[in-house]
Amino acid sequence: MVQGSKVYSYSQLEQMIQATRNGIAKLANNTVAHFLEDSRIGIKLHYTDVIIVNADNTYELHTKGYTTATTKDRFNGFSPARIIQKDFSFYLLRDLTQRAIKNNLIPFFEGITVDRFGNVNSVTA
């Protein structure tokens, strides 16, 4: 995990961004937070908003096809979700206190949403 990474709330990110001159707050190497056009906050890794933080402190997770160790690291470092990689695919832990066993894994899909405690809000399966 990125050293110094932290799960920030919407209001914390908002304050950090507003305190900058250019509207972009650096969070880690190649990772910044910025406002999106619809007032949500994007956490961008390189050129991809991998995490979108909503005003209600829900977190949308996106890979845009980049299922890399760094993307997983940003999910685990800057969102309350816990992501593991198994057989080349990402999974979220349903119960953060349990091990990564089959009935505790939720397959990752683009835009999956978790609340501020890491509970999955949007599961279509």
N, C-alpha and C positions, 0 to 999 in steps of 0.2 A: 504494500500500500504506500502511496505517496507520503513522504514524511511531512507532517504538518497538515495533512488533509483533515477536513472537518465537515460534518453535515451542517450546512447553514440553512436557516429558515428564510422564507421570502423576505421578511423585514430586515434581517441581517444583511442579505445580499443587496437589497435595495439601498441601504445606508452605505455599504461599501462602494457601490457603483456611483451613487450620487456624490461621494467624496472625491471622485477622480475628476480630472480635467477633461478626459476624452470619453467618459461613460463606459470604460472597460476596466474591470477589476481583475488583476492577475491573481489566480488561485494556486497554480502550480506550473511546472514547466509545460509549455504549449497549451495551457488551460486557462481560460478567462471566463468571467461572468459578464453578461451584458443584457440590456433590455431588448426584448423582441418588440415588433410593431404593435402587438396586442397587449402590452403591459406585462406579459409574462417574462420570466428571466431565463435566459439560456446559459448553460454551462457548456462552453465550446472547447473541444479538443481538436486542435489544428483548425480545420474548416467545418467541423460537424458539431451541431448542438446535440451532445450525447445525453444531456439531462435538461429537462425543461421544468422549472419550478413555478407552480401556480400560486396565486395569492392565498389560496386555502391550504397551503403547505402540502400539496400533493406533488409528486415527482413523476414525470413521464420519462421513460428510458428509451433511447434510440441508439442503434448501432449504425444504421445506414449501410449495412453490409460489412462494417469493420469489426469483426468479432476477434479483437486482438487482446493481448494481455493488458495493454495500456487502457483500452476501453473498459475492460472489466475492473481494472484498478480505479478508474475514475468513478464508475458506478458504486463500488464499495467504499470509496473515500469521500464522495460528495453527495451521496444519497443514502437514505436509511435502508435501502435494499441490500441483501447479501446475495451476490451472484457467484456461482461456481461454474466451471467449465468441465463437461463430461462428454466424452466421445465427440469432441470438436463442436459441441453445442453449448449455449449458455442456459442455465437454469437458475431460478430464484428459489431460495429456501422459504417454504410456507411458514414454518415455525422456526424463528431464529435461535431458539434454545435447543433445538434438536439437531442431530447429525444429518448429513446429506444422504439419506436413504430414499429409496424410490418413492414412497408415499409422501415424502416431505419436499419433493421437487416439483416446481411448476415450470414448464417449458417457456423460455423467453420468446416474446413476440414484439415487434416494433410498436412502440407507444404504450407498452404495459405500464400501469400506474400503481404506485405505492403511496401509502399515507406516511405521516411523519414518524411512525413507529416501524415502518418496513412491511406493514401488512399489504398484501396485494389487493387492489381495488378493482381492477379490470381483468377478469379471466373469462375468456369466451369458450373454453373447453370444459 
